[in-house]
Amino acid sequence: MRQRWKLSGGLLALTVVLSGCGAAEESSPVIVGSLSTSSTHPAAAAPTTATGAPIAASAAQVPAIDSYADQSLIDRTEWTDAVDGRRLLVYPTQAGRQDTFPTAGERAWQEVLVDAPDADTPGMRDQFICHWDFARVVAPNKPSWNLEPWRPAVGYQETVNALCNPGGPER
């Protein structure tokens, strides 16, 4: 399965291209969802359809309470050395993979900082929130989310545009 994110007309479209059978490779990508982008955190923005029309909020979209409030969202972190420099591996718990409460991403980031206080830089936070908002949807079973302090701090939106890896692809 190939995954692709596309920023177009102010909308971030999460696109999944399935391959494996002949027809899938000849077919156009399928947009499985989109989020309105803004200068603030996307969780604060109202979700929209592919045409930009707002989607009415329902109890299923925005939980009234955080079902995972009493659970850890991050299992552990681990600093490693990679070809480009230091890398922080962040291992989310099952609760961290499933929690959709609007403030859960920030709570998870605070858990990361308890384990790795030297990760407290704007670029690292943007990479983490990008993984929280998008990468866990695209690759829900990826064992760890990799954050690199050597990547440039370009702001949240540019981090999203770079698929959570500003300054070059992950190696």
Secondary structure, DSSP 8 states (H G I E B T S, - for coil): -EEEEEEETTEEEEEEE--SSHHHHHS--EEEEEEE--SS-GGGS--B-TTS-B----TTTS-SS-TTTTS-SEEEEEEEEETTEEEEEEEE-HHHHH---TTHHHHHHHHHHHH-GGG-SHHHHHHHHHIIIIIHHHSTT-S-EEE-TTS----HHHHHHTTT-TTS---
